[in-house]
Amino acid sequence: MSTSAPAERIVVLDVLRAVALFGMLVTHFAGEFLAGAAPYESFGQVHSLDRHVQALVEMFASGKFFSIFAFLFGMSFMIQLENAAGRGVAFEARFAWRLVILLAIGCVHQVFFTGDVLMTYALLGLLLIPVRRLRNFALLAFGLLLVFDLPGLALDAAHTARVPTPERIQAAQQAGQEFHEMAVRAFAIKSQGSLAELARLNYGDALKFKAEFMLHTGRLWITFGCFLLGMYATRVGLFIESGENRRRMKIVLGAAFAIAVVSTALTIILPPWAIPRHPLRAEMEINAQHASMAACYVAAITLLFWRKSGREALATLAPMGRMALTSYLSQTAFGVLLFYGIGFGLLGKLGATLSEACAIAFFVAQLLFARAWLARFSTGPVEWLWRSLTHFRFVPMTRRAIPAATR
């Protein structure tokens, strides 16, 4: 984003960050912050409504808001690049150092929470430095290919084409048994273990599981694809309010809505566990459903924000989006405190319905905190630390100490 971009564009991106954080919070709380395989089939189903709440979250939230968060990360990269170019400031080394700091923050976060995304963002973000030289069409094409997980589908196709020999069948069964044992062990440590046990788990079996999950589900390629699409959206100025962009956003909304309806209907009518289907077909439906619904959310919220009545309501979310890193980490702090053994130890006891009620209440508290904090300070506390470490000095934090042009 150039320095001449209108303020509305910045605000709508902050609103989208807050919405993405809400969706991620809802997703994590539906699984009671387990961030891993369930130890038993009815996990999180304590009350009669819990199963339905989990199904709704799976259908409308899981995977969608993580994609939006990654998309906005790609946009932030291009915004920083264009701002640095406008000021004639060297960009590559500074951005790489910022990612090193983000990686360090993610490493600390991983001690407490298996589902950390910051380490992944930091490592994949380094690839954006050379990729920034790609033309717009290449960014769009590669982004779409990755978002629909074509590399993962190709690898899966090659795997399923292999002849299922007795040795391979036995190995798969053994891997499944080991996976279940790991899930039971992880649940025991998270619900009753000490901080030292939790750290060993999150840097041992849980970290290995997360890496395998990122590869086997395609989340790794999908995340980087979202980065590329965010870069493309910034390049073409898609979120600058104009008549042409309203038309573009309506096209995005219409196309994404059509794909979302079809893919969601197929998932409901022909769920993978009800009727045997080719695994690649099921995976393609899931990828299409996640990507299209995420695009629907982004386009619908942006179009609503571009209406005067919608802008007044949605702008209340912007402060939380301005301190997204602080908000993301504080969500983990609350989830770990509520569910894990090092806190209140409610993992597996609260149920999805009550967990979501807690999530919504905490989100409201985060909104109020962000608004109060930014009334006095120019940035969130973790963002301030990140910026200070980037510049090797304590940067001013109070609003009066920051020139308006740099905010």
C-alpha positions, 0 to 999 in steps of 0.5 A: 500500500502506498502512503497515499492510500486512503485511510478507509483502506487501512481501517477495513483491513483492521476490521478484517483482522479482528474478524479473523481473530474472532473466527480463530478464537471460535475455532480453538474454543470449539476444541477447548484449545486442544489444538490436536487430535481428540483423545476420544470420539465424543471429546467436547460433547458434554451437553446436548447442544455441544455436538451441533455447536461443533458441527456449525464451527466445523462448517462455517469457521474451521480453516476459513479464518486462518486463511483470512489471517494469512491473506492479511499477512501477505497484504501487510508484507506488500504494504511494508514493501511499498511504504519502504520504497516510497521512503527510499528505505532498504527493505529486505534486511529489515523485513527479514529481521522482523521475521526473525523476531516473529520466529522468536515470539512464535518459539515462546508461544509454542511452549504453551500452545501446540497450534502456534502459527507465528513460526510458520508465518515467519519461516514462510514469510522469508520466501516472500522476499524473492517472490515479491518480484513476480508479476501480478498474474503470476502472484494470482495464478500461483496463489490460487493453485496453492490455495486449492492445494494442488501440490498436496493433491498431486502428492496424494494422487501419487500415494494412492496410486501405490499398490497397498501391499501387506507391509504398507497396510501394516505400517499404516495400521501401526502409524494409526495406533501410534497417532491415537496413543500420542493423542491420549498422552497429549490430552493427559499432559495438557489437562493435568501436566506441569509447564515443563511437561507441556513444553516437552510435549509441544517441542516433541511429539506435538511439534512433529504432529503439527508439521505432519498435519501442515504437510498432509492437509496442505495447510502449508501450501494453502498458507503460502498461497494466501500470502501470495493472494494478499500480495496480489490484492495489495498490488491491484489496490483491491481494498481501496474504496472505489466504484470499480472495486465495489464491482470487483468485490461483488464479482468475488462475492458472487463467485465465491458464494456459488462455490461455497454453496455447492461445496458445502452442500456436497459436504453435507449430503455426501460426508466422507464417513457416510458414503465411500468416496475417492479421498482426493474428491473429498479433499478437493471439496474441503479445500474449495469450501474453505477457500470460497467461504473465506473469500465470501467473508472478506468480500461481504465484510468489505462491501458492508464496510463501504456502506456508511451504516456498516462502516459505523458498526464495523469500525468498532472492531478496528482497534483490535485489528490494529493490535492483532499480535497482542490479541492473538497471544492473549487469546492463547493466554486465556485458553491455556489458563481456562483449559490446561492443567497449569490453569483451571484444568477444564479441558474436556469438562466444559463442552463446546457450547459453554466454551464458545460462550466463554470465547465470545465473552473474552472477545468482547473483553478484548475489544474493550481493552483494545479500545481503551489501550489505543486511546492512550497508546499508539500501538499494542504492547507486543507490537511495541516490543516487536517494533523496538526490537526491529529498530534496536531501540525503545520506540515512543509508545504514547500517541502524542510522541508519534507523529501523525504521518507515521501512524 
